[in-house]
Amino acid sequence: MEVGVDRELCEANAVCVGFAPEVFDLDDDENLVIGPIPATQVERVSQAVASCPKNALFATR
C-alpha cells in the first residue's frame, strides 16, 4: 500500500497522525510527512485515509 496527499487540501489537522503515528507526521512547517507503511500498519493507515476531514489522503495502490 502507498498513500499520497493532495497538499492543496491538507490542513495539517493531524487526524492521520492519531491513527498511525508510525507512518504519518507533521514537520516543523506543519507539512504532512508520510513514511514507509509496514504491513502491520495497513489497516490503521486505511482508517486514516478514510477519516481525513479534508479528503486529502488517497491510496495509490
mmCIF file as Biopython writes it, N, C-alpha, C and O atoms, coordinates in Angstrom:
data_model
#
loop_
_atom_site.group_PDB
_atom_site.id
_atom_site.type_symbol
_atom_site.label_atom_id
_atom_site.label_alt_id
_atom_site.label_comp_id
_atom_site.label_asym_id
_atom_site.label_entity_id
_atom_site.label_seq_id
_atom_site.pdbx_PDB_ins_code
_atom_site.Cartn_x
_atom_site.Cartn_y
_atom_site.Cartn_z
_atom_site.occupancy
_atom_site.B_iso_or_equiv
_atom_site.auth_seq_id
_atom_site.auth_asym_id
_atom_site.pdbx_PDB_model_num
ATOM 1   N N  . MET A ? 1  ? 0.844   -1.185 0.000  1.0 0.0 1  A 1 
ATOM 2   C CA . MET A ? 1  ? 0.000   0.000  0.000  1.0 0.0 1  A 1 
ATOM 3   C C  . MET A ? 1  ? 0.881   1.237  0.000  1.0 0.0 1  A 1 
ATOM 4   O O  . MET A ? 1  ? 1.901   1.299  0.686  1.0 0.0 1  A 1 
ATOM 5   N N  . GLU A ? 2  ? 0.463   2.216  -0.785 1.0 0.0 2  A 1 
ATOM 6   C CA . GLU A ? 2  ? 1.113   3.520  -0.789 1.0 0.0 2  A 1 
ATOM 7   C C  . GLU A ? 2  ? 0.036   4.577  -0.617 1.0 0.0 2  A 1 
ATOM 8   O O  . GLU A ? 2  ? -1.101  4.389  -1.050 1.0 0.0 2  A 1 
ATOM 9   N N  . VAL A ? 3  ? 0.393   5.687  0.014  1.0 0.0 3  A 1 
ATOM 10  C CA . VAL A ? 3  ? -0.554  6.765  0.259  1.0 0.0 3  A 1 
ATOM 11  C C  . VAL A ? 3  ? 0.039   8.068  -0.251 1.0 0.0 3  A 1 
ATOM 12  O O  . VAL A ? 3  ? 1.222   8.354  -0.066 1.0 0.0 3  A 1 
ATOM 13  N N  . GLY A ? 4  ? -0.816  8.847  -0.897 1.0 0.0 4  A 1 
ATOM 14  C CA . GLY A ? 4  ? -0.412  10.174 -1.348 1.0 0.0 4  A 1 
ATOM 15  C C  . GLY A ? 4  ? -1.237  11.225 -0.637 1.0 0.0 4  A 1 
ATOM 16  O O  . GLY A ? 4  ? -2.240  10.914 0.006  1.0 0.0 4  A 1 
ATOM 17  N N  . VAL A ? 5  ? -0.812  12.467 -0.756 1.0 0.0 5  A 1 
ATOM 18  C CA . VAL A ? 5  ? -1.535  13.573 -0.134 1.0 0.0 5  A 1 
ATOM 19  C C  . VAL A ? 5  ? -1.692  14.699 -1.138 1.0 0.0 5  A 1 
ATOM 20  O O  . VAL A ? 5  ? -0.745  15.060 -1.835 1.0 0.0 5  A 1 
ATOM 21  N N  . ASP A ? 6  ? -2.881  15.245 -1.205 1.0 0.0 6  A 1 
ATOM 22  C CA . ASP A ? 6  ? -3.133  16.441 -2.000 1.0 0.0 6  A 1 
ATOM 23  C C  . ASP A ? 6  ? -2.814  17.624 -1.092 1.0 0.0 6  A 1 
ATOM 24  O O  . ASP A ? 6  ? -3.602  17.963 -0.210 1.0 0.0 6  A 1 
ATOM 25  N N  . ARG A ? 7  ? -1.688  18.235 -1.301 1.0 0.0 7  A 1 
ATOM 26  C CA . ARG A ? 7  ? -1.201  19.307 -0.422 1.0 0.0 7  A 1 
ATOM 27  C C  . ARG A ? 7  ? -2.083  20.549 -0.485 1.0 0.0 7  A 1 
ATOM 28  O O  . ARG A ? 7  ? -2.065  21.366 0.436  1.0 0.0 7  A 1 
ATOM 29  N N  . GLU A ? 8  ? -2.845  20.699 -1.549 1.0 0.0 8  A 1 
ATOM 30  C CA . GLU A ? 8  ? -3.782  21.823 -1.640 1.0 0.0 8  A 1 
ATOM 31  C C  . GLU A ? 8  ? -4.946  21.651 -0.658 1.0 0.0 8  A 1 
ATOM 32  O O  . GLU A ? 8  ? -5.489  22.634 -0.152 1.0 0.0 8  A 1 
ATOM 33  N N  . LEU A ? 9  ? -5.321  20.408 -0.396 1.0 0.0 9  A 1 
ATOM 34  C CA . LEU A ? 9  ? -6.444  20.127 0.501  1.0 0.0 9  A 1 
ATOM 35  C C  . LEU A ? 9  ? -6.025  19.945 1.957  1.0 0.0 9  A 1 
ATOM 36  O O  . LEU A ? 9  ? -6.793  20.255 2.867  1.0 0.0 9  A 1 
ATOM 37  N N  . CYS A ? 10 ? -4.817  19.447 2.178  1.0 0.0 10 A 1 
ATOM 38  C CA . CYS A ? 10 ? -4.365  19.111 3.530  1.0 0.0 10 A 1 
ATOM 39  C C  . CYS A ? 10 ? -4.248  20.373 4.386  1.0 0.0 10 A 1 
ATOM 40  O O  . CYS A ? 10 ? -3.590  21.342 4.009  1.0 0.0 10 A 1 
ATOM 41  N N  . GLU A ? 11 ? -4.907  20.332 5.549  1.0 0.0 11 A 1 
ATOM 42  C CA . GLU A ? 11 ? -4.848  21.451 6.500  1.0 0.0 11 A 1 
ATOM 43  C C  . GLU A ? 11 ? -4.048  21.092 7.748  1.0 0.0 11 A 1 
ATOM 44  O O  . GLU A ? 11 ? -4.092  21.825 8.736  1.0 0.0 11 A 1 
ATOM 45  N N  . ALA A ? 12 ? -3.328  19.990 7.722  1.0 0.0 12 A 1 
ATOM 46  C CA . ALA A ? 12 ? -2.493  19.554 8.843  1.0 0.0 12 A 1 
ATOM 47  C C  . ALA A ? 12 ? -3.310  19.401 10.122 1.0 0.0 12 A 1 
ATOM 48  O O  . ALA A ? 12 ? -2.868  19.798 11.200 1.0 0.0 12 A 1 
ATOM 49  N N  . ASN A ? 13 ? -4.505  18.823 9.997  1.0 0.0 13 A 1 
ATOM 50  C CA . ASN A ? 13 ? -5.342  18.568 11.167 1.0 0.0 13 A 1 
ATOM 51  C C  . ASN A ? 13 ? -4.775  17.444 12.037 1.0 0.0 13 A 1 
ATOM 52  O O  . ASN A ? 13 ? -5.134  17.331 13.209 1.0 0.0 13 A 1 
ATOM 53  N N  . ALA A ? 14 ? -3.917  16.634 11.487 1.0 0.0 14 A 1 
ATOM 54  C CA . ALA A ? 14 ? -3.215  15.541 12.181 1.0 0.0 14 A 1 
ATOM 55  C C  . ALA A ? 14 ? -4.132  14.395 12.593 1.0 0.0 14 A 1 
ATOM 56  O O  . ALA A ? 14 ? -3.776  13.615 13.476 1.0 0.0 14 A 1 
ATOM 57  N N  . VAL A ? 15 ? -5.285  14.278 11.983 1.0 0.0 15 A 1 
ATOM 58  C CA . VAL A ? 15 ? -6.151  13.130 12.255 1.0 0.0 15 A 1 
ATOM 59  C C  . VAL A ? 15 ? -5.409  11.852 11.870 1.0 0.0 15 A 1 
ATOM 60  O O  . VAL A ? 15 ? -5.465  10.858 12.595 1.0 0.0 15 A 1 
ATOM 61  N N  . CYS A ? 16 ? -4.726  11.875 10.754 1.0 0.0 16 A 1 
ATOM 62  C CA . CYS A ? 16 ? -3.975  10.705 10.296 1.0 0.0 16 A 1 
ATOM 63  C C  . CYS A ? 16 ? -2.863  10.332 11.271 1.0 0.0 16 A 1 
ATOM 64  O O  . CYS A ? 16 ? -2.578  9.152  11.477 1.0 0.0 16 A 1 
ATOM 65  N N  . VAL A ? 17 ? -2.240  11.339 11.864 1.0 0.0 17 A 1 
ATOM 66  C CA . VAL A ? 17 ? -1.184  11.087 12.847 1.0 0.0 17 A 1 
ATOM 67  C C  . VAL A ? 17 ? -1.771  10.334 14.041 1.0 0.0 17 A 1 
ATOM 68  O O  . VAL A ? 17 ? -1.123  9.451  14.604 1.0 0.0 17 A 1 
ATOM 69  N N  . GLY A ? 18 ? -2.986  10.680 14.420 1.0 0.0 18 A 1 
ATOM 70  C CA . GLY A ? 18 ? -3.641  9.985  15.519 1.0 0.0 18 A 1 
ATOM 71  C C  . GLY A ? 18 ? -3.911  8.521  15.229 1.0 0.0 18 A 1 
ATOM 72  O O  . GLY A ? 18 ? -3.847  7.687  16.133 1.0 0.0 18 A 1 
ATOM 73  N N  . PHE A ? 19 ? -4.213  8.200  13.979 1.0 0.0 19 A 1 
ATOM 74  C CA . PHE A ? 19 ? -4.477  6.814  13.594 1.0 0.0 19 A 1 
ATOM 75  C C  . PHE A ? 19 ? -3.194  6.010  13.431 1.0 0.0 19 A 1 
ATOM 76  O O  . PHE A ? 19 ? -3.134  4.852  13.843 1.0 0.0 19 A 1 
ATOM 77  N N  . ALA A ? 20 ? -2.172  6.607  12.837 1.0 0.0 20 A 1 
ATOM 78  C CA . ALA A ? 20 ? -0.949  5.863  12.528 1.0 0.0 20 A 1 
ATOM 79  C C  . ALA A ? 20 ? 0.280   6.750  12.696 1.0 0.0 20 A 1 
ATOM 80  O O  . ALA A ? 20 ? 0.887   7.167  11.710 1.0 0.0 20 A 1 
ATOM 81  N N  . PRO A ? 21 ? 0.651   7.042  13.952 1.0 0.0 21 A 1 
ATOM 82  C CA . PRO A ? 21 ? 1.806   7.920  14.180 1.0 0.0 21 A 1 
ATOM 83  C C  . PRO A ? 21 ? 3.134   7.323  13.715 1.0 0.0 21 A 1 
ATOM 84  O O  . PRO A ? 21 ? 4.127   8.036  13.573 1.0 0.0 21 A 1 
ATOM 85  N N  . GLU A ? 22 ? 3.141   6.019  13.483 1.0 0.0 22 A 1 
ATOM 86  C CA . GLU A ? 22 ? 4.354   5.373  12.968 1.0 0.0 22 A 1 
ATOM 87  C C  . GLU A ? 22 ? 4.581   5.702  11.497 1.0 0.0 22 A 1 
ATOM 88  O O  . GLU A ? 22 ? 5.689   5.553  10.982 1.0 0.0 22 A 1 
ATOM 89  N N  . VAL A ? 23 ? 3.511   6.154  10.819 1.0 0.0 23 A 1 
ATOM 90  C CA . VAL A ? 23 ? 3.570   6.405  9.378  1.0 0.0 23 A 1 
ATOM 91  C C  . VAL A ? 23 ? 3.461   7.894  9.053  1.0 0.0 23 A 1 
ATOM 92  O O  . VAL A ? 23 ? 4.179   8.402  8.191  1.0 0.0 23 A 1 
ATOM 93  N N  . PHE A ? 24 ? 2.560   8.588  9.745  1.0 0.0 24 A 1 
ATOM 94  C CA . PHE A ? 24 ? 2.298   9.997  9.458  1.0 0.0 24 A 1 
ATOM 95  C C  . PHE A ? 24 ? 2.927   10.892 10.516 1.0 0.0 24 A 1 
ATOM 96  O O  . PHE A ? 24 ? 2.977   10.541 11.694 1.0 0.0 24 A 1 
ATOM 97  N N  . ASP A ? 25 ? 3.408   12.057 10.078 1.0 0.0 25 A 1 
ATOM 98  C CA . ASP A ? 25 ? 3.966   13.037 10.996 1.0 0.0 25 A 1 
ATOM 99  C C  . ASP A ? 25 ? 3.826   14.418 10.352 1.0 0.0 25 A 1 
ATOM 100 O O  . ASP A ? 25 ? 3.644   14.531 9.140  1.0 0.0 25 A 1 
ATOM 101 N N  . LEU A ? 26 ? 3.911   15.444 11.160 1.0 0.0 26 A 1 
ATOM 102 C CA . LEU A ? 26 ? 3.951   16.814 10.655 1.0 0.0 26 A 1 
ATOM 103 C C  . LEU A ? 26 ? 5.344   17.357 10.905 1.0 0.0 26 A 1 
ATOM 104 O O  . LEU A ? 26 ? 5.886   17.199 11.999 1.0 0.0 26 A 1 
ATOM 105 N N  . ASP A ? 27 ? 5.933   18.002 9.892  1.0 0.0 27 A 1 
ATOM 106 C CA . ASP A ? 27 ? 7.250   18.583 10.077 1.0 0.0 27 A 1 
ATOM 107 C C  . ASP A ? 27 ? 7.119   19.934 10.784 1.0 0.0 27 A 1 
ATOM 108 O O  . ASP A ? 27 ? 6.019   20.335 11.164 1.0 0.0 27 A 1 
ATOM 109 N N  . ASP A ? 28 ? 8.223   20.619 10.954 1.0 0.0 28 A 1 
ATOM 110 C CA . ASP A ? 28 ? 8.241   21.899 11.673 1.0 0.0 28 A 1 
ATOM 111 C C  . ASP A ? 28 ? 7.375   22.968 11.016 1.0 0.0 28 A 1 
ATOM 112 O O  . ASP A ? 28 ? 6.924   23.901 11.679 1.0 0.0 28 A 1 
ATOM 113 N N  . ASP A ? 29 ? 7.142   22.830 9.705  1.0 0.0 29 A 1 
ATOM 114 C CA . ASP A ? 29 ? 6.304   23.783 8.976  1.0 0.0 29 A 1 
ATOM 115 C C  . ASP A ? 29 ? 4.861   23.291 8.863  1.0 0.0 29 A 1 
ATOM 116 O O  . ASP A ? 29 ? 4.061   23.860 8.120  1.0 0.0 29 A 1 
ATOM 117 N N  . GLU A ? 30 ? 4.536   22.235 9.602  1.0 0.0 30 A 1 
ATOM 118 C CA . GLU A ? 30 ? 3.214   21.612 9.599  1.0 0.0 30 A 1 
ATOM 119 C C  . GLU A ? 30 ? 2.816   21.045 8.240  1.0 0.0 30 A 1 
ATOM 120 O O  . GLU A ? 30 ? 1.644   21.070 7.864  1.0 0.0 30 A 1 
ATOM 121 N N  . ASN A ? 31 ? 3.796   20.540 7.515  1.0 0.0 31 A 1 
ATOM 122 C CA . ASN A ? 31 ? 3.540   19.805 6.283  1.0 0.0 31 A 1 
ATOM 123 C C  . ASN A ? 31 ? 3.506   18.320 6.634  1.0 0.0 31 A 1 
ATOM 124 O O  . ASN A ? 31 ? 4.307   17.844 7.438  1.0 0.0 31 A 1 
ATOM 125 N N  . LEU A ? 32 ? 2.583   17.605 6.032  1.0 0.0 32 A 1 
ATOM 126 C CA . LEU A ? 32 ? 2.456   16.183 6.300  1.0 0.0 32 A 1 
ATOM 127 C C  . LEU A ? 32 ? 3.620   15.419 5.684  1.0 0.0 32 A 1 
ATOM 128 O O  . LEU A ? 32 ? 3.985   15.624 4.526  1.0 0.0 32 A 1 
ATOM 129 N N  . VAL A ? 33 ? 4.188   14.538 6.491  1.0 0.0 33 A 1 
ATOM 130 C CA . VAL A ? 33 ? 5.254   13.640 6.047  1.0 0.0 33 A 1 
ATOM 131 C C  . VAL A ? 33 ? 4.707   12.225 6.158  1.0 0.0 33 A 1 
ATOM 132 O O  . VAL A ? 33 ? 4.187   11.834 7.203  1.0 0.0 33 A 1 
ATOM 133 N N  . ILE A ? 34 ? 4.825   11.464 5.088  1.0 0.0 34 A 1 
ATOM 134 C CA . ILE A ? 34 ? 4.340   10.086 5.066  1.0 0.0 34 A 1 
ATOM 135 C C  . ILE A ? 34 ? 5.545   9.163  4.933  1.0 0.0 34 A 1 
ATOM 136 O O  . ILE A ? 34 ? 6.296   9.230  3.960  1.0 0.0 34 A 1 
ATOM 137 N N  . GLY A ? 35 ? 5.711   8.304  5.928  1.0 0.0 35 A 1 
ATOM 138 C CA . GLY A ? 35 ? 6.820   7.364  5.920  1.0 0.0 35 A 1 
ATOM 139 C C  . GLY A ? 35 ? 6.417   6.053  5.281  1.0 0.0 35 A 1 
ATOM 140 O O  . GLY A ? 35 ? 5.309   5.910  4.763  1.0 0.0 35 A 1 
ATOM 141 N N  . PRO A ? 36 ? 7.324   5.103  5.323  1.0 0.0 36 A 1 
ATOM 142 C CA . PRO A ? 36 ? 7.011   3.773  4.797  1.0 0.0 36 A 1 
ATOM 143 C C  . PRO A ? 36 ? 5.846   3.158  5.572  1.0 0.0 36 A 1 
ATOM 144 O O  . PRO A ? 36 ? 5.666   3.427  6.759  1.0 0.0 36 A 1 
ATOM 145 N N  . ILE A ? 37 ? 5.070   2.341  4.892  1.0 0.0 37 A 1 
ATOM 146 C CA . ILE A ? 37 ? 3.905   1.717  5.511  1.0 0.0 37 A 1 
ATOM 147 C C  . ILE A ? 37 ? 4.181   0.226  5.687  1.0 0.0 37 A 1 
ATOM 148 O O  . ILE A ? 37 ? 4.101   -0.543 4.730  1.0 0.0 37 A 1 
ATOM 149 N N  . PRO A ? 38 ? 4.508   -0.178 6.914  1.0 0.0 38 A 1 
ATOM 150 C CA . PRO A ? 38 ? 4.723   -1.606 7.162  1.0 0.0 38 A 1 
ATOM 151 C C  . PRO A ? 38 ? 3.404   -2.372 7.056  1.0 0.0 38 A 1 
ATOM 152 O O  . PRO A ? 38 ? 2.334   -1.799 7.259  1.0 0.0 38 A 1 
ATOM 153 N N  . ALA A ? 39 ? 3.480   -3.631 6.747  1.0 0.0 39 A 1 
ATOM 154 C CA . ALA A ? 39 ? 2.285   -4.464 6.604  1.0 0.0 39 A 1 
ATOM 155 C C  . ALA A ? 39 ? 1.425   -4.441 7.867  1.0 0.0 39 A 1 
ATOM 156 O O  . ALA A ? 39 ? 0.204   -4.576 7.788  1.0 0.0 39 A 1 
ATOM 157 N N  . THR A ? 40 ? 2.046   -4.274 9.012  1.0 0.0 40 A 1 
ATOM 158 C CA . THR A ? 40 ? 1.306   -4.254 10.279 1.0 0.0 40 A 1 
ATOM 159 C C  . THR A ? 40 ? 0.493   -2.980 10.466 1.0 0.0 40 A 1 
ATOM 160 O O  . THR A ? 40 ? -0.345  -2.915 11.364 1.0 0.0 40 A 1 
ATOM 161 N N  . GLN A ? 41 ? 0.723   -1.970 9.639  1.0 0.0 41 A 1 
ATOM 162 C CA . GLN A ? 41 ? 0.042   -0.685 9.783  1.0 0.0 41 A 1 
ATOM 163 C C  . GLN A ? 41 ? -0.991  -0.418 8.684  1.0 0.0 41 A 1 
ATOM 164 O O  . GLN A ? 41 ? -1.613  0.644  8.679  1.0 0.0 41 A 1 
ATOM 165 N N  . VAL A ? 42 ? -1.183  -1.345 7.768  1.0 0.0 42 A 1 
ATOM 166 C CA . VAL A ? 42 ? -2.073  -1.124 6.621  1.0 0.0 42 A 1 
ATOM 167 C C  . VAL A ? 42 ? -3.497  -0.807 7.066  1.0 0.0 42 A 1 
ATOM 168 O O  . VAL A ? 42 ? -4.117  0.109  6.526  1.0 0.0 42 A 1 
ATOM 169 N N  . GLU A ? 43 ? -4.022  -1.538 8.033  1.0 0.0 43 A 1 
ATOM 170 C CA . GLU A ? 43 ? -5.398  -1.286 8.481  1.0 0.0 43 A 1 
ATOM 171 C C  . GLU A ? 43 ? -5.523  0.112  9.099  1.0 0.0 43 A 1 
ATOM 172 O O  . GLU A ? 43 ? -6.481  0.831  8.815  1.0 0.0 43 A 1 
ATOM 173 N N  . ARG A ? 44 ? -4.568  0.493  9.933  1.0 0.0 44 A 1 
ATOM 174 C CA . ARG A ? 44 ? -4.609  1.816  10.576 1.0 0.0 44 A 1 
ATOM 175 C C  . ARG A ? 44 ? -4.452  2.936  9.541  1.0 0.0 44 A 1 
ATOM 176 O O  . ARG A ? 44 ? -5.105  3.975  9.642  1.0 0.0 44 A 1 
ATOM 177 N N  . VAL A ? 45 ? -3.592  2.724  8.560  1.0 0.0 45 A 1 
ATOM 178 C CA . VAL A ? 45 ? -3.406  3.720  7.505  1.0 0.0 45 A 1 
ATOM 179 C C  . VAL A ? 45 ? -4.677  3.841  6.672  1.0 0.0 45 A 1 
ATOM 180 O O  . VAL A ? 45 ? -5.066  4.945  6.292  1.0 0.0 45 A 1 
ATOM 181 N N  . SER A ? 46 ? -5.320  2.726  6.389  1.0 0.0 46 A 1 
ATOM 182 C CA . SER A ? 46 ? -6.587  2.761  5.657  1.0 0.0 46 A 1 
ATOM 183 C C  . SER A ? 46 ? -7.634  3.552  6.427  1.0 0.0 46 A 1 
ATOM 184 O O  . SER A ? 46 ? -8.395  4.318  5.837  1.0 0.0 46 A 1 
ATOM 185 N N  . GLN A ? 47 ? -7.675  3.369  7.742  1.0 0.0 47 A 1 
ATOM 186 C CA . GLN A ? 47 ? -8.603  4.137  8.578  1.0 0.0 47 A 1 
ATOM 187 C C  . GLN A ? 47 ? -8.263  5.627  8.531  1.0 0.0 47 A 1 
ATOM 188 O O  . GLN A ? 47 ? -9.156  6.473  8.488  1.0 0.0 47 A 1 
ATOM 189 N N  . ALA A ? 48 ? -6.986  5.935  8.540  1.0 0.0 48 A 1 
ATOM 190 C CA . ALA A ? 48 ? -6.555  7.337  8.476  1.0 0.0 48 A 1 
ATOM 191 C C  . ALA A ? 48 ? -6.983  7.979  7.162  1.0 0.0 48 A 1 
ATOM 192 O O  . ALA A ? 48 ? -7.468  9.110  7.150  1.0 0.0 48 A 1 
ATOM 193 N N  . VAL A ? 49 ? -6.805  7.261  6.058  1.0 0.0 49 A 1 
ATOM 194 C CA . VAL A ? 49 ? -7.209  7.779  4.746  1.0 0.0 49 A 1 
ATOM 195 C C  . VAL A ? 49 ? -8.714  8.036  4.734  1.0 0.0 49 A 1 
ATOM 196 O O  . VAL A ? 49 ? -9.164  9.083  4.267  1.0 0.0 49 A 1 
ATOM 197 N N  . ALA A ? 50 ? -9.482  7.092  5.242  1.0 0.0 50 A 1 
ATOM 198 C CA . ALA A ? 50 ? -10.946 7.223  5.253  1.0 0.0 50 A 1 
ATOM 199 C C  . ALA A ? 50 ? -11.425 8.317  6.195  1.0 0.0 50 A 1 
ATOM 200 O O  . ALA A ? 50 ? -12.511 8.863  5.999  1.0 0.0 50 A 1 
ATOM 201 N N  . SER A ? 51 ? -10.638 8.646  7.210  1.0 0.0 51 A 1 
ATOM 202 C CA . SER A ? 51 ? -11.052 9.606  8.234  1.0 0.0 51 A 1 
ATOM 203 C C  . SER A ? 51 ? -10.538 11.022 8.009  1.0 0.0 51 A 1 
ATOM 204 O O  . SER A ? 51 ? -10.861 11.922 8.785  1.0 0.0 51 A 1 
ATOM 205 N N  . CYS A ? 52 ? -9.750  11.236 6.970  1.0 0.0 52 A 1 
ATOM 206 C CA . CYS A ? 52 ? -9.213  12.577 6.718  1.0 0.0 52 A 1 
ATOM 207 C C  . CYS A ? 52 ? -10.369 13.564 6.523  1.0 0.0 52 A 1 
ATOM 208 O O  . CYS A ? 52 ? -11.183 13.385 5.617  1.0 0.0 52 A 1 
ATOM 209 N N  . PRO A ? 53 ? -10.451 14.605 7.364  1.0 0.0 53 A 1 
ATOM 210 C CA . PRO A ? 53 ? -11.587 15.523 7.274  1.0 0.0 53 A 1 
ATOM 211 C C  . PRO A ? 53 ? -11.633 16.341 5.984  1.0 0.0 53 A 1 
ATOM 212 O O  . PRO A ? 53 ? -12.691 16.858 5.624  1.0 0.0 53 A 1 
ATOM 213 N N  . LYS A ? 54 ? -10.525 16.463 5.298  1.0 0.0 54 A 1 
ATOM 214 C CA . LYS A ? 54 ? -10.484 17.227 4.042  1.0 0.0 54 A 1 
ATOM 215 C C  . LYS A ? 54 ? -10.353 16.319 2.816  1.0 0.0 54 A 1 
ATOM 216 O O  . LYS A ? 54 ? -10.222 16.809 1.694  1.0 0.0 54 A 1 
ATOM 217 N N  . ASN A ? 55 ? -10.389 14.996 3.025  1.0 0.0 55 A 1 
ATOM 218 C CA . ASN A ? 55 ? -10.202 14.033 1.922  1.0 0.0 55 A 1 
ATOM 219 C C  . ASN A ? 55 ? -8.920  14.304 1.142  1.0 0.0 55 A 1 
ATOM 220 O O  . ASN A ? 55 ? -8.887  14.186 -0.083 1.0 0.0 55 A 1 
ATOM 221 N N  . ALA A ? 56 ? -7.879  14.664 1.862  1.0 0.0 56 A 1 
ATOM 222 C CA . ALA A ? 56 ? -6.597  14.997 1.236  1.0 0.0 56 A 1 
ATOM 223 C C  . ALA A ? 56 ? -5.726  13.774 1.011  1.0 0.0 56 A 1 
ATOM 224 O O  . ALA A ? 56 ? -4.781  13.827 0.224  1.0 0.0 56 A 1 
ATOM 225 N N  . LEU A ? 57 ? -6.028  12.669 1.692  1.0 0.0 57 A 1 
ATOM 226 C CA . LEU A ? 57 ? -5.233  11.463 1.550  1.0 0.0 57 A 1 
ATOM 227 C C  . LEU A ? 57 ? -5.883  10.502 0.563  1.0 0.0 57 A 1 
ATOM 228 O O  . LEU A ? 57 ? -7.108  10.422 0.469  1.0 0.0 57 A 1 
ATOM 229 N N  . PHE A ? 58 ? -5.051  9.779  -0.165 1.0 0.0 58 A 1 
ATOM 230 C CA . PHE A ? 58 ? -5.569  8.789  -1.104 1.0 0.0 58 A 1 
ATOM 231 C C  . PHE A ? 58 ? -4.587  7.640  -1.238 1.0 0.0 58 A 1 
ATOM 232 O O  . PHE A ? 58 ? -3.372  7.834  -1.227 1.0 0.0 58 A 1 
ATOM 233 N N  . ALA A ? 59 ? -5.136  6.439  -1.365 1.0 0.0 59 A 1 
ATOM 234 C CA . ALA A ? 59 ? -4.314  5.250  -1.589 1.0 0.0 59 A 1 
ATOM 235 C C  . ALA A ? 59 ? -3.919  5.208  -3.055 1.0 0.0 59 A 1 
ATOM 236 O O  . ALA A ? 59 ? -4.745  5.437  -3.938 1.0 0.0 59 A 1 
ATOM 237 N N  . THR A ? 60 ? -2.661  4.917  -3.303 1.0 0.0 60 A 1 
ATOM 238 C CA . THR A ? 60 ? -2.193  4.871  -4.688 1.0 0.0 60 A 1 
ATOM 239 C C  . THR A ? 60 ? -1.976  3.436  -5.153 1.0 0.0 60 A 1 
ATOM 240 O O  . THR A ? 60 ? -1.620  3.200  -6.307 1.0 0.0 60 A 1 
ATOM 241 N N  . ARG A ? 61 ? -2.188  2.490  -4.261 1.0 0.0 61 A 1 
ATOM 242 C CA . ARG A ? 61 ? -2.042  1.099  -4.662 1.0 0.0 61 A 1 
ATOM 243 C C  . ARG A ? 61 ? -2.913  0.237  -3.833 1.0 0.0 61 A 1 
ATOM 244 O O  . ARG A ? 61 ? -2.933  -0.980 -4.017 1.0 0.0 61 A 1 
#
